[in-house]
Amino acid sequence: MKKGIIVYQSKYGATKKYAEWLQNMTDFCCIEVSKAMVDEVAQYETIIFCGGIYASGIAGLVFLKKNIEKFKNKKMAILCVGASPYDESAFAEIKEHNLTGDLKNIPLFYGRGAWNESKMKFMDRTLCKMLQKSVAKKDPSTYEPWMKALMCAKGQNCDWTDKKYLIPLLKYLEN
């Protein structure tokens, strides 16, 4: 049986960056979801899934959901990557929304990503601008953490990726 593999889906590069950092720190294999073969992934003792957060869903998580039976006896973890600063209640909502059924007990970790409107696809950029307009109508003192981050990042290129976000996941892997 092989040691470990990192399976990731990255839309704009922040999740890929975390997956590559994890690969360097663990010597695990690393592969994009689109290239992952279920039977090959099932040969590993440890599976780490990494995906970006979009509209409160974790990108590519369907790969785990569809194939969880083949991964039942594996050590697993999920790293979700988002543009907002870490917030306990928002993280709990992401967990509740995404980790259902057989995924419920898989440990979930968070890494802060990046923001670059010029790299966004038209639809993503349009949705973000609509959301920014909606949030701008609110009283800034009532903003939730994600709203503050959204408004601060408007029109800017921001990269909040940091290896420090991987420390809890690495500690989990040591046990």
Secondary structure as UniProt FT lines:
FT   STRAND          2..9
FT   HELIX           14..26
FT   STRAND          29..32
FT   HELIX           33..35
FT   HELIX           38..41
FT   TURN            42..43
FT   STRAND          44..54
FT   TURN            55..56
FT   STRAND          57..58
FT   TURN            59..61
FT   HELIX           62..67
FT   HELIX           68..71
FT   TURN            72..73
FT   STRAND          75..82
FT   HELIX           88..98
FT   HELIX           101..103
FT   TURN            104..105
FT   STRAND          108..112
FT   STRAND          114..116
FT   HELIX           117..119
FT   HELIX           122..136
FT   HELIX           140..142
FT   HELIX           145..153
FT   TURN            154..155
FT   STRAND          157..159
FT   HELIX           163..166
FT   HELIX           167..174
//
